[in-house]
Amino acid sequence: MPAQIEMFTNSRYPITNTTKTSLPVQIHDLDAPARLEQELSTGLPSDPKQAKAVALKHLEALGAERLAEMLNQAYEGTTQAMNYALVKIPAVVFDHGSSVIYGITDIDDAIKRYRAWYQREVL
């Protein structure tokens, strides 16, 4: 059994069967940066100068620490995908990048495929 499972996806590829496994699955939604940008820009005036002033006030009100936390959370999946050198999504990554399965959104199916591969190639 894999010790760690990470799923990399976006809104185009909904994940299925995450509750059927007893293994923890970390899901990285690669749409998170766009959602954060949308959230931060909601309600800004159409005039660029006014929008800049409103945005700066909003960011100041959030505070540097909270903004950094939000950015880190939003980009965590993207950063991890780059660390694993993933070439497309959806992708299921096992054991810190030791194995990757592309094109699968069904966690149960991905685990079955991993087990079959592991038994053939590793054992």
VEXDREN-2710 file (C-alpha; in Angstrom, 1 decimal):
% VEXDREN-2710
k/r/px/py/pz
1/MET/0.0/0.0/0.0
2/PRO/1.2/3.5/-0.7
3/ALA/2.1/5.6/2.3
4/GLN/1.0/8.9/0.7
5/ILE/-1.4/9.8/-2.0
6/GLU/-1.7/13.2/-3.6
7/MET/-4.3/14.2/-6.3
8/PHE/-3.7/17.1/-8.6
9/THR/-6.7/18.3/-10.4
10/ASN/-8.9/21.3/-11.3
11/SER/-12.6/22.0/-11.8
12/ARG/-12.6/20.3/-15.2
13/TYR/-11.7/16.9/-13.5
14/PRO/-13.8/16.2/-10.5
15/ILE/-12.4/13.6/-8.2
16/THR/-14.4/10.5/-7.3
17/ASN/-14.3/7.8/-4.7
18/THR/-12.2/9.7/-2.1
19/THR/-14.3/8.3/0.7
20/LYS/-13.9/4.6/-0.3
21/THR/-10.3/4.4/0.7
22/SER/-9.0/4.3/4.2
23/LEU/-5.8/6.0/3.1
24/PRO/-5.4/9.7/3.5
25/VAL/-5.6/11.6/0.1
26/GLN/-4.3/15.1/-0.2
27/ILE/-6.1/16.9/-2.9
28/HIS/-4.4/19.8/-4.7
29/ASP/-6.9/22.0/-6.6
30/LEU/-4.8/23.8/-9.2
31/ASP/-7.7/26.3/-9.7
32/ALA/-7.0/27.8/-6.3
33/PRO/-4.8/30.7/-7.5
34/ALA/-7.4/31.9/-9.9
35/ARG/-10.1/31.7/-7.2
36/LEU/-7.9/33.7/-4.9
37/GLU/-7.4/36.3/-7.5
38/GLN/-11.1/36.5/-8.2
39/GLU/-11.8/36.7/-4.5
40/LEU/-9.4/39.6/-4.0
41/SER/-10.6/41.5/-7.1
42/THR/-14.4/41.1/-6.4
43/GLY/-16.1/44.5/-6.1
44/LEU/-13.2/46.6/-7.4
45/PRO/-14.2/49.7/-9.4
46/SER/-13.7/49.7/-13.1
47/ASP/-11.5/52.8/-13.0
48/PRO/-7.9/51.5/-12.6
49/LYS/-6.7/54.2/-10.2
50/GLN/-9.7/53.7/-7.9
51/ALA/-9.4/49.9/-8.2
52/LYS/-5.7/50.2/-7.1
53/ALA/-6.6/52.3/-4.1
54/VAL/-9.4/50.0/-3.0
55/ALA/-7.2/46.9/-3.6
56/LEU/-4.4/48.4/-1.5
57/LYS/-6.8/49.2/1.3
58/HIS/-8.2/45.7/1.2
59/LEU/-4.7/44.1/1.2
60/GLU/-3.6/46.3/4.1
61/ALA/-6.7/45.3/6.0
62/LEU/-5.9/41.6/5.5
63/GLY/-2.4/42.1/6.8
64/ALA/0.8/40.8/5.4
65/GLU/0.8/37.6/7.4
66/ARG/-2.8/36.6/6.4
67/LEU/-2.1/37.5/2.7
68/ALA/1.1/35.4/2.7
69/GLU/-0.9/32.5/4.2
70/MET/-3.6/32.8/1.6
71/LEU/-1.0/32.9/-1.2
72/ASN/0.8/29.9/0.2
73/GLN/-2.4/27.9/0.4
74/ALA/-3.5/28.9/-3.1
75/TYR/-0.2/28.1/-4.7
76/GLU/0.7/25.0/-2.7
77/GLY/-0.6/22.6/-5.3
78/THR/1.1/24.4/-8.2
79/THR/4.4/24.4/-6.3
80/GLN/4.1/20.7/-5.5
81/ALA/3.1/19.9/-9.1
82/MET/6.3/21.7/-10.3
83/ASN/8.4/19.8/-7.7
84/TYR/7.1/16.5/-9.0
85/ALA/7.6/17.8/-12.6
86/LEU/4.0/16.8/-13.5
87/VAL/3.3/17.2/-17.2
88/LYS/-0.5/17.1/-17.1
89/ILE/-3.6/16.8/-14.9
90/PRO/-5.3/15.0/-13.5
91/ALA/-2.5/13.2/-11.8
92/VAL/-2.3/10.9/-8.8
93/VAL/1.1/10.9/-7.1
94/PHE/2.1/8.1/-4.7
95/ASP/4.8/8.2/-2.0
96/HIS/6.3/11.6/-2.5
97/GLY/6.6/11.2/-6.3
98/SER/7.9/7.7/-6.6
99/SER/4.9/6.8/-8.9
100/VAL/2.5/8.9/-10.9
101/ILE/-0.7/7.9/-12.7
102/TYR/-2.1/10.5/-15.2
103/GLY/-5.6/10.8/-16.5
104/ILE/-7.4/9.2/-13.5
105/THR/-9.8/11.0/-11.3
106/ASP/-11.1/7.9/-9.4
107/ILE/-9.0/7.4/-6.4
108/ASP/-10.1/3.8/-5.9
109/ASP/-9.1/3.0/-9.5
110/ALA/-5.8/4.7/-9.1
111/ILE/-5.0/2.7/-6.0
112/LYS/-5.9/-0.5/-7.7
113/ARG/-3.6/0.4/-10.7
114/TYR/-0.8/1.3/-8.3
115/ARG/-1.1/-2.0/-6.4
116/ALA/-1.1/-4.0/-9.7
117/TRP/2.0/-2.1/-10.9
118/TYR/3.7/-2.5/-7.5
119/GLN/3.1/-6.3/-7.5
120/ARG/4.4/-6.6/-11.1
121/GLU/7.4/-4.3/-10.9
122/VAL/8.6/-4.1/-7.3
123/LEU/7.8/-7.4/-5.6
END
